[in-house]
């Protein structure tokens, strides 16, 4: 019989179901590292191009040490890794999360590492961490920043675009009520009042009226991940259903596309794999809104982008021609 995560809802919990509007940088860093450390045969197909790119990049000693430290604390096959590695405050940004991590109480460090030690042997250096050694805790925080910067940050706009698209799917499902939202969650099964999914061990989360926060994740794969500590607000990270492969942001087809258009217009085309507004494109790509607006106008005139008003916002999206032009197998040239 397969082991499962089971989330038990009460009537009061339906009013407090949340779906995060953006990816969590600390969760994404840890889950990306999990994929990097998996045996090659077990790497999901959608991540093979990304993993291949990462493995061909030069990696300094400091980054390698960061990989080692976090893999020892949170290995990819672990049934559990410490909740303090992914504080709720990371929803406000990587630095906010790291600041909270650095100030984790000694009692919490000891408690969560003790629980982890029941599931697998821990390396000797974690005893210093359990004792509240600030230098060791700072090293862990620095390791998360290095892993994020090396694995996740280069394609963060793609991570955001994909998670944003998944959340739009959940919002659309919500038109049918919370039941429809829960039933729409990828990989879960909804049999009221229990939401279940495959999990490395049998685990029950009994909500107590405060609801639950779902965090869609680009790098989560195979099964969701849940916060274990019952004293913390319930959080469940789940894999999004459809991802734009990292490989679409790089490769000969993108070089050819850049030669035809421009770097700015190419980046906008790639980002519009998931529909977006001018303001969001500007924020995610680090380009001024006026430049984005001009580029979108040119792409729309070329038949590569379309725009429509939705809920008071003008949303841009790829046309069929635009999608074909961005596809790796397409022969770039003059559109017919």
N, C-alpha and C positions, 0 to 999 in steps of 0.2 A: 504493500500500500504506500502511495506517495505521501511524503511529508508536505505540510501546507501551512501557510500563514492564514489565520482566520481573524477577521476584524468584526467584532460583535457590536451592532448599533442598537441604541435605544431610540425611542421617539424623539427625545430631546436632541440627540446628536445630528439629526437631519438638518437642523437649523444652523449648524456650525461646521459644515463641510466646506473646506477651502481647497482651491487649486492654485498653486503658486503661479504668478504671472511671468516669472523669468527663471532661468536655471540657477541653481545654487553653486557658486564657484568651488566651494570646498568639497561638496559631494562629487562634482564633476572631476575634480583633480584626483580624488581617491579612486573613483570608478574607472577613469582613464588609465590609471596606473595598473589596476586589476587586469585590464585588457592587454596592456603591454607585457605583463608578467605571465600571462596564460601560455601553456604549451601551444605551439603553432597550430597543431591539429584542432585545437578547441577554440581558436579565435573565430568569432562570428564573421560571416562573409562581408558584411557591411563595414567592418573595421579593418579588413586586411590591408587595404591600400594605405590607410592612415598609419597603421602599425609599421608597415614597410617603410614609409617615409621617415617615421620617428627613428627607427633602428639604423637608418643610413646617415642620420645626422650626428656630427661630433658631439660627444657628451663629456664634460669636464668631471673631475673628481668630486667636486661639491655636489653636482647633480646626481652622480652615481650614488654617493653616500645618502642623499635624500631619498632616492628610490629604495635603497636597502632599508633605511630606517622605517619608512612608512610601510614597506612590504612586510617587515617583521611585526609591526603593530597591527596592520590590517591586510593580511594576505588574501588573495583572490578567492581561495576556497574556504575561508573561515566561516563558521556558523555565526560568529559574532565578532565585531571589533568595537572598541570603546566609543561610546556616544559622544564623548567630549571632543572628538576629532571633527565633528560636524555641528557646531553650535547653531541655534536658530538665527542668531544675529548675522550669519553669513548671507542671509537674504538681502541685507542692506549693502553687501559688497564684500570682496575678499578681505580687505583691511579690517573691516568691522568684525568679521568672523575671527581673524587671526588675533585681534586685540582681546577678544573674549577667551580664546583658547589660551593665551599667555597668562590669563588671570584665573585659570581653573583652580578650584580649591583642592587642597591636598586630600581631603577626605573623599572627594569624588574621584580623583585620580586613583587612589588606592582601591576604592570599591569597584570601579569598572575594570581595572587591570586584574584584580582578584577574580572577577567573573570571567574575564578572558582566559585566565590561566586554567580555569576548569575545563575549557574546550580544547586547549592546545598548549604545549610548552612555550614559554616566553623567554626571550634572550635576557642575559644578565643585566644589561643596561636599563631595562624597564624597572628594575628594583629601585634605581635612583629616581626614576620618574614617579613611581608609587610613593616614594618618601617626600615628594613635593619639591625635588631639586629644580630650582628655577632655570639654571643653565640648560639642563636636559629638556625642560619644557619649551624653552626658547628655541632649542635645536629642532624640536618637532614642528613648531610653528614655522620656522624658516624652511624646513623641508617641504611643508605643504605649499608655501609660496613658490619655491623652486619647481616643484612638480607641476603646479598650475601654470607657471610661466613657460615651462618647457613643453608640456603636453597639450594644454588646453587653450592658453591665451592666443596662439597664432591663428586659430580658427574660431575664436569666440563668437564672431558675428554669425557663423553658421550654426553654432550651438544655440545661440539665442533665437535665430530665425526658425529653427526646427521646433524648439520648445514653444515658441510663440504660436506656431501653427497648430501644435497639439492642443494648446490651451483653447484656441478658437474652436476646435472640434468639441472640447468639453463644454464650452459655453453654449454652442449650438445644441448639444445634447440636453442641456439644462432647460431648454424650452419645454421638454417633456417632464420636467420635475427632477428632484434629486434622485429618484429611482432610476430614471433614464441616464442621468450623469454617471451613477455608480455602475450601471450596466455597460456603459460605453468604455470604461477603463480597460485599456489593453492588458491582456494576460490574466485579468481577474475574472472570477465568476461571481455573479450576484444572485444569491438566493435569500431574500429578505428573512431575517435581519442580519445575515452574515455575508461578508465579502471575503472571498478566499482566493488564494493564488499558490502556485508551486513555491516551495521554500526549502532551504537546506535542512531545516528541522521543523518539528511541529511546534507552532507558537500561536498563542491566542492573545489578542489585544481586546480587552473589554472596555469599550468607551463608556464614559460615565457622565454623559450629558454635555461635554465640552467639544464634541466633534473631533475631527481629524484634519490634518493638513497634508494634502498630496502634493508632491514635487515631481513634475515631469522631468526626465533626465535623458540627455543625448547618449551618454556613455553607459548608463545602466543597461544590462542585457540579461536575458534569460529569466530572471525572477526579480521581484521588488526587494527593497531593503527597508527595514523598519527600525525606528528607535526602540530600544528594549526597555530602558528605565521607565517604570510606570509613574515615577514622580515628575517626569518631563512631559510637556505637551505632546500628544501622539503625532508622529510624522511618518509618512510612508513615501519613499522614493520609488517611482515606477518607470520602466522603459517606455519611451514613446513608440508609437506603432510604426511610423514612417519616418525615415531619416534621409536627408540629402547626403550622399556619401561625401566624406572629406575629400576624396579624390577629385570631385568635380571642381574644387577650388584651385587645383594645380594640374600640371601635366601639359603635354604638347598642344592639346586642343584649346586650352586657355591661353597659352602663348600665342597661338594662331589667331584667336579671337581678339586678343589685345592688339595685335598688329593691324587687324581690320578696323577696330573701333578706337579705343583708348583705354588706358588703365582704369580711369574713373567709370566709364560706361560699362566696362567688363565687370568690375566689382559690383555695380548696381544690378546688372543682369543676373549675376550669380546669387546675390542676396535676395533677389525677387523670386527665387525658387519657392519662397514662402511670401505671400502677399504682404505689403507693408505700406505705410504712409511716408510722405516726404520727411516728416520730422523724425520718424524712427530710423529711416535710412541714414539721415544725417547723423544721428546720435551713434548708431551702431558702426558706421563706416568712418566716422571722424571727418566728414566732408560737410562744408557749409550747406545750409538748406537751399540757398540760391543756386549753387552749383548742381546739387541733386535735382532741383526742379528743371534746370536747363537741360541736364542730361536725360531726364525722363521724357521731356518734351521731344527731344531728338529721337530717342528710342521708340516713342509712341508713333512719331511720324514715319519711322522705318518699319512699322508693323510688328515690332518685337515686344512691345509693352502695351497694355491697355489699362485704363483707369476707370474707377466707378465710385460713386458716392455711397458710403455705407455708414449708417449711424452717425451722420454728421461729419464723417472723415472721408477724404479722398484716398482710396486705397489703390495702389498700383500692383499689377500682376503680369506675369509673362503670358504672351499669346502662344499658340501652338508653334508658330515660327520661332519665337524666342526660346521655347523649351528645346526645340530641335537644334537650334544654334548652340545651346549650352551643353548638349549631350556629348559625351566623350567619343561616341562612334560616328558623329556627324562630320562630313567633309565640309570644312568651312570655306565659304566662297560667297559669291553674289547670290542673295536669295532669289529664288525663281518666282 
